[in-house]
């Protein structure tokens, strides 16, 4: 969900984190392992941006499931950018 679905993938690109998403060092089999690898290898600014994006993807998914409100990847990316900079 956080990495492979098209909306999540495009959200990573929209927020400027596609290099992290596609980094061969972070292609672990589970989401948890992948997140831990990012946290252990990236600087604190990048880790913070990734964590905010993951939260925004999760929030968007829940908004779709529970409220049938669909957000575009650019909206998810913008929300993550705004949250990180607030």
DSSP file (Angstrom, degrees, kcal/mol; ACC not computed):
  #  RESIDUE AA STRUCTURE BP1 BP2  ACC     N-H-->O    O-->H-N    N-H-->O    O-->H-N    TCO  KAPPA ALPHA  PHI   PSI    X-CA   Y-CA   Z-CA
    1    1 A X              0   0    0      0, 0.0     4,-0.2     0, 0.0     7,-0.2   0.000 360.0 360.0 360.0 -44.3    0.0    0.0    0.0
    2    2 A X        +     0   0    0      1,-0.1    55,-0.0     2,-0.1    56,-0.0   0.710 360.0  14.8 -77.6 -19.2    2.7    2.5    0.9
    3    3 A X  S    S+     0   0    0      9,-0.0    -1,-0.1     5,-0.0     9,-0.1   0.716 123.6  43.3-125.9 -34.3    5.0    1.7   -2.0
    4    4 A X  S    S+     0   0    0      4,-0.1    -2,-0.1     5,-0.1     2,-0.1   0.743  82.0  92.1-101.2 -25.0    3.4   -0.3   -4.8
    5    5 A X  S  > S-     0   0    0     -4,-0.2     4,-2.8     1,-0.1     5,-0.2  -0.420  80.6-119.7 -72.2 152.1    0.0    1.0   -5.5
    6    6 A X  H  > S+     0   0    0      1,-0.2     4,-2.6     2,-0.2     5,-0.2   0.852 111.3  52.2 -62.6 -37.8   -0.1    3.7   -8.2
    7    7 A X  H  > S+     0   0    0      2,-0.2     4,-1.8     1,-0.2    -1,-0.2   0.934 113.0  44.5 -65.4 -45.0   -1.5    6.4   -6.0
    8    8 A X  H  > S+     0   0    0     -7,-0.2     4,-2.3     2,-0.2    -2,-0.2   0.940 113.6  51.0 -62.8 -46.9    1.2    5.9   -3.4
    9    9 A X  H  X S+     0   0    0     -4,-2.8     4,-1.7     1,-0.2    -2,-0.2   0.932 112.3  45.6 -55.9 -48.8    3.9    5.7   -6.1
   10   10 A X  H  X S+     0   0    0     -4,-2.6     4,-2.3     1,-0.2    -1,-0.2   0.800 108.9  57.1 -68.1 -28.3    2.8    8.9   -7.6
   11   11 A X  H  X S+     0   0    0     -4,-1.8     4,-1.7     2,-0.2    -1,-0.2   0.902 104.3  52.0 -67.7 -41.1    2.6   10.6   -4.2
   12   12 A X  H  <>S+     0   0    0     -4,-2.3     5,-2.9     1,-0.2     6,-0.4   0.910 112.9  45.9 -58.5 -42.1    6.2    9.8   -3.6
   13   13 A X  H ><5S+     0   0    0     -4,-1.7     3,-1.3     4,-0.2     5,-0.2   0.903 108.6  55.7 -67.6 -41.0    7.1   11.4   -6.9
   14   14 A X  H 3<5S+     0   0    0     -4,-2.3    -1,-0.2     1,-0.3    -2,-0.2   0.815 110.2  45.2 -63.1 -31.4    4.8   14.4   -6.2
   15   15 A X  T 3<5S-     0   0    0     -4,-1.7    -1,-0.3    -5,-0.1    -2,-0.2   0.401 119.0-108.6 -95.6   3.0    6.6   15.2   -2.9
   16   16 A X  T < 5S+     0   0    0     -3,-1.3    -3,-0.2    -4,-0.3     3,-0.2   0.765  87.7 113.4  81.2  26.4   10.1   14.7   -4.4
   17   17 A X    >>< +     0   0    0     -5,-2.9     4,-2.1    -6,-0.2     3,-0.7   0.103  30.2 114.2-115.0  21.4   11.0   11.4   -2.7
   18   18 A X  H 3> S+     0   0    0     -6,-0.4     4,-2.4     1,-0.2     5,-0.1   0.824  72.8  61.3 -64.1 -29.4   11.1    9.1   -5.8
   19   19 A X  H 34 S+     0   0    0      2,-0.2     4,-0.4     1,-0.2    -1,-0.2   0.858 107.4  45.0 -65.4 -32.7   14.8    8.6   -5.3
   20   20 A X  H X4 S+     0   0    0     -3,-0.7     3,-0.8     2,-0.2    -2,-0.2   0.916 112.1  51.9 -72.4 -44.3   14.1    7.1   -1.9
   21   21 A X  H 3< S+     0   0    0     -4,-2.1    -2,-0.2     1,-0.2    -1,-0.2   0.880 116.9  38.6 -58.3 -40.2   11.2    5.0   -3.2
   22   22 A X  T 3< S+     0   0    0     -4,-2.4    -1,-0.2    -5,-0.2     2,-0.2   0.419  82.3 126.6 -95.7   0.9   13.4    3.5   -6.0
   23   23 A X    X   -     0   0    0     -3,-0.8     3,-2.0    -4,-0.4    -3,-0.0  -0.424  58.2-141.4 -63.4 124.8   16.6    3.1   -4.1
   24   24 A X  G >  S+     0   0    0      1,-0.3     3,-1.0    -2,-0.2    -1,-0.2   0.754  98.3  66.1 -60.4 -24.9   17.8   -0.5   -4.4
   25   25 A X  G 3  S+     0   0    0      1,-0.3    -1,-0.3     2,-0.1     3,-0.1   0.662 101.0  51.2 -70.3 -14.7   18.9   -0.6   -0.8
   26   26 A X  G <  S+     0   0    0     -3,-2.0    -1,-0.3    -6,-0.1    -2,-0.1  -0.047  72.6 108.4-114.4  31.4   15.3   -0.2    0.3
   27   27 A X    <   +     0   0    0     -3,-1.0    -1,-0.1    -5,-0.1    -3,-0.1  -0.163  44.4 152.4-101.7  40.1   13.6   -3.0   -1.7
   28   28 A X        -     0   0    0      2,-0.1     6,-0.1     1,-0.1    -2,-0.0  -0.153  54.7-114.2 -65.6 165.6   13.0   -5.3    1.3
   29   29 A X  S    S+     0   0    0      4,-0.0     2,-0.3     5,-0.0    -1,-0.1   0.776  94.1  51.0 -78.3 -26.9   10.1   -7.7    1.3
   30   30 A X  S  > S-     0   0    0      1,-0.1     4,-2.2     0, 0.0     5,-0.2  -0.830  77.8-128.5-113.3 153.2    8.0   -6.1    4.0
   31   31 A X  H  > S+     0   0    0     -2,-0.3     4,-2.7     1,-0.2     5,-0.2   0.903 110.6  54.3 -61.1 -41.6    6.9   -2.5    4.5
   32   32 A X  H  > S+     0   0    0      1,-0.2     4,-2.5     2,-0.2    -1,-0.2   0.927 109.5  46.4 -60.8 -46.0    8.2   -2.5    8.1
   33   33 A X  H  > S+     0   0    0      1,-0.2     4,-2.2     2,-0.2    -1,-0.2   0.887 113.0  50.7 -63.4 -38.5   11.7   -3.7    6.9
   34   34 A X  H  X S+     0   0    0     -4,-2.2     4,-2.1     2,-0.2    -2,-0.2   0.919 110.7  47.8 -66.0 -43.7   11.7   -1.1    4.2
   35   35 A X  H  X S+     0   0    0     -4,-2.7     4,-2.5     1,-0.2    -2,-0.2   0.916 111.9  50.0 -64.2 -43.5   10.7    1.7    6.5
   36   36 A X  H  X S+     0   0    0     -4,-2.5     4,-2.0     1,-0.2    -1,-0.2   0.890 108.7  52.9 -62.8 -38.5   13.4    0.7    9.1
   37   37 A X  H  X S+     0   0    0     -4,-2.2     4,-1.0     2,-0.2    -1,-0.2   0.915 110.3  47.4 -62.7 -42.7   16.0    0.6    6.3
   38   38 A X  H >X S+     0   0    0     -4,-2.1     4,-2.2     1,-0.2     3,-0.8   0.941 112.0  50.4 -62.0 -46.9   15.1    4.1    5.2
   39   39 A X  H 3< S+     0   0    0     -4,-2.5    -1,-0.2     1,-0.2    -2,-0.2   0.831 112.4  47.3 -61.9 -33.1   15.2    5.3    8.9
   40   40 A X  H 3< S+     0   0    0     -4,-2.0    -1,-0.2    -5,-0.2    -2,-0.2   0.647 121.8  32.9 -82.9 -15.2   18.7    3.7    9.4
   41   41 A X  H << S+     0   0    0     -4,-1.0     2,-0.2    -3,-0.8    -2,-0.2   0.608 102.3  73.0-120.4 -15.6   20.3    5.1    6.2
   42   42 A X  S  < S-     0   0    0     -4,-2.2     2,-0.0    -5,-0.2   -22,-0.0  -0.613  83.2 -99.2-100.9 162.1   18.8    8.5    5.4
   43   43 A X     >  -     0   0    0     -2,-0.2     4,-2.5     1,-0.1     5,-0.2  -0.301  40.9-102.2 -73.2 165.3   19.4   11.8    7.1
   44   44 A X  H  > S+     0   0    0      1,-0.2     4,-2.3     2,-0.2     5,-0.2   0.818 119.8  55.8 -63.0 -32.4   16.8   13.1    9.6
   45   45 A X  H  > S+     0   0    0      2,-0.2     4,-2.2     1,-0.2    -1,-0.2   0.944 111.2  43.3 -64.4 -47.3   15.3   15.5    7.2
   46   46 A X  H  > S+     0   0    0      2,-0.2     4,-2.6     1,-0.2    -2,-0.2   0.911 113.2  52.1 -65.2 -42.7   14.5   12.8    4.6
   47   47 A X  H  X S+     0   0    0     -4,-2.5     4,-2.7     1,-0.2    -1,-0.2   0.921 109.7  50.1 -59.9 -43.4   13.3   10.4    7.3
   48   48 A X  H  X S+     0   0    0     -4,-2.3     4,-2.3    -5,-0.2    -1,-0.2   0.912 110.8  48.4 -60.7 -43.5   10.9   13.1    8.6
   49   49 A X  H  X S+     0   0    0     -4,-2.2     4,-2.2     2,-0.2    -1,-0.2   0.891 112.2  49.7 -64.0 -39.8    9.6   13.8    5.1
   50   50 A X  H  X S+     0   0    0     -4,-2.6     4,-2.8     2,-0.2    -2,-0.2   0.930 110.6  49.4 -64.6 -45.7    9.1   10.0    4.5
   51   51 A X  H  X S+     0   0    0     -4,-2.7     4,-2.2     1,-0.2    -2,-0.2   0.915 111.6  48.5 -61.8 -43.6    7.3    9.6    7.8
   52   52 A X  H  X S+     0   0    0     -4,-2.3     4,-2.3     1,-0.2    -1,-0.2   0.914 111.9  50.0 -63.1 -41.9    4.9   12.5    7.0
   53   53 A X  H  X S+     0   0    0     -4,-2.2     4,-2.7     2,-0.2    -2,-0.2   0.920 108.8  51.5 -63.2 -43.4    4.3   11.1    3.6
   54   54 A X  H  X S+     0   0    0     -4,-2.8     4,-2.5     1,-0.2    -1,-0.2   0.913 110.4  49.4 -59.5 -42.1    3.5    7.6    4.9
   55   55 A X  H  X S+     0   0    0     -4,-2.2     4,-2.8     1,-0.2    -1,-0.2   0.917 111.5  49.1 -62.1 -42.7    1.0    9.2    7.4
   56   56 A X  H  X S+     0   0    0     -4,-2.3     4,-2.5     2,-0.2    -2,-0.2   0.884 110.6  49.8 -66.3 -38.6   -0.6   11.2    4.5
   57   57 A X  H  X S+     0   0    0     -4,-2.7     4,-2.4     2,-0.2    -1,-0.2   0.931 113.0  47.4 -63.2 -44.9   -0.9    8.1    2.3
   58   58 A X  H  X S+     0   0    0     -4,-2.5     4,-2.4    -5,-0.2    -2,-0.2   0.924 112.6  48.8 -61.9 -45.2   -2.5    6.2    5.3
   59   59 A X  H  X S+     0   0    0     -4,-2.8     4,-2.4     1,-0.2    -1,-0.2   0.909 111.6  49.7 -61.4 -43.1   -4.9    9.1    6.0
   60   60 A X  H  X S+     0   0    0     -4,-2.5     4,-2.0     2,-0.2    -1,-0.2   0.897 109.6  51.6 -63.6 -40.9   -5.8    9.3    2.3
   61   61 A X  H  X S+     0   0    0     -4,-2.4     4,-2.5     2,-0.2    -2,-0.2   0.929 111.7  46.3 -61.5 -46.0   -6.5    5.6    2.2
   62   62 A X  H  X S+     0   0    0     -4,-2.4     4,-3.0     1,-0.2     5,-0.5   0.885 109.6  54.2 -64.9 -38.3   -8.7    5.8    5.2
   63   63 A X  H  X S+     0   0    0     -4,-2.4     6,-1.8     1,-0.2     4,-1.6   0.872 111.3  46.3 -62.9 -36.7  -10.5    8.8    3.8
   64   64 A X  H  X S+     0   0    0     -4,-2.0     4,-1.2     4,-0.3    -2,-0.2   0.937 116.8  43.3 -68.7 -47.7  -11.2    6.8    0.6
   65   65 A X  H  < S+     0   0    0     -4,-2.5    -2,-0.2     1,-0.2    -3,-0.2   0.928 126.3  29.1 -65.7 -47.0  -12.4    3.7    2.5
   66   66 A X  H  < S+     0   0    0     -4,-3.0    -3,-0.2    -5,-0.2    -1,-0.2   0.770 136.5  21.9 -91.0 -27.3  -14.5    5.4    5.1
   67   67 A X  H  < S-     0   0    0     -4,-1.6    -3,-0.2    -5,-0.5    -2,-0.2   0.408  92.0-124.4-121.7  -0.3  -15.8    8.5    3.4
   68   68 A X     <  +     0   0    0     -4,-1.2     2,-0.7    -5,-0.2    -4,-0.3   0.824  60.9 147.6  55.0  33.7  -15.4    7.6   -0.3
   69   69 A X        -     0   0    0     -6,-1.8     2,-0.5    -9,-0.1    -1,-0.2  -0.893  33.6-158.4-101.9 113.3  -13.2   10.7   -0.7
   70   70 A X        -     0   0    0     -2,-0.7     2,-0.4    -3,-0.1    -9,-0.1  -0.800   4.2-162.7 -97.6 127.6  -10.6   10.2   -3.3
   71   71 A X        -     0   0    0     -2,-0.5     2,-0.1   -11,-0.1    -7,-0.0  -0.879  18.6-124.3-107.6 141.9   -7.4   12.4   -3.3
   72   72 A X    >>  -     0   0    0     -2,-0.4     4,-2.1     1,-0.1     3,-0.8  -0.486  27.7-112.0 -76.3 152.5   -5.1   12.7   -6.2
   73   73 A X  H 3> S+     0   0    0      1,-0.3     4,-2.9     2,-0.2     5,-0.2   0.856 119.3  57.3 -54.4 -36.0   -1.4   11.9   -5.6
   74   74 A X  H 3> S+     0   0    0      1,-0.2     4,-2.2     2,-0.2    -1,-0.3   0.867 106.4  49.5 -64.3 -34.3   -0.6   15.6   -6.1
   75   75 A X  H <> S+     0   0    0     -3,-0.8     4,-2.6     2,-0.2    -2,-0.2   0.905 111.5  48.3 -68.9 -41.7   -3.0   16.5   -3.3
   76   76 A X  H  X S+     0   0    0     -4,-2.1     4,-2.4     2,-0.2    -2,-0.2   0.933 113.4  47.8 -63.4 -45.7   -1.4   13.8   -1.0
   77   77 A X  H  X S+     0   0    0     -4,-2.9     4,-2.5     2,-0.2    -2,-0.2   0.902 112.3  49.0 -61.4 -42.1    2.1   15.1   -1.9
   78   78 A X  H  X S+     0   0    0     -4,-2.2     4,-2.9     2,-0.2     5,-0.2   0.905 110.1  51.2 -65.3 -41.4    1.0   18.7   -1.2
   79   79 A X  H  X S+     0   0    0     -4,-2.6     4,-2.5     2,-0.2    -2,-0.2   0.915 111.7  47.6 -61.7 -42.4   -0.5   17.8    2.1
   80   80 A X  H  X S+     0   0    0     -4,-2.4     4,-2.4     2,-0.2    -2,-0.2   0.918 112.3  49.3 -64.1 -43.8    2.7   16.0    3.1
   81   81 A X  H  X S+     0   0    0     -4,-2.5     4,-1.8     2,-0.2    -2,-0.2   0.933 113.5  45.9 -60.4 -47.5    4.8   19.0    2.0
   82   82 A X  H  < S+     0   0    0     -4,-2.9     4,-0.5     1,-0.2    -2,-0.2   0.899 112.7  50.3 -63.7 -41.6    2.6   21.4    4.0
   83   83 A X  H >< S+     0   0    0     -4,-2.5     3,-0.8     1,-0.2    -1,-0.2   0.902 111.0  49.1 -64.2 -40.7    2.6   19.2    7.1
   84   84 A X  H 3< S+     0   0    0     -4,-2.4    -1,-0.2     1,-0.2    -2,-0.2   0.856 114.2  45.7 -67.1 -34.4    6.3   18.9    7.0
   85   85 A X  T 3<        0   0    0     -4,-1.8    -1,-0.2     1,-0.2    -2,-0.2   0.387 360.0 360.0 -92.2   3.6    6.8   22.6    6.6
   86   86 A X    <         0   0    0     -3,-0.8    -1,-0.2    -4,-0.5    -2,-0.1   0.477 360.0 360.0 -92.2 360.0    4.3   23.7    9.3
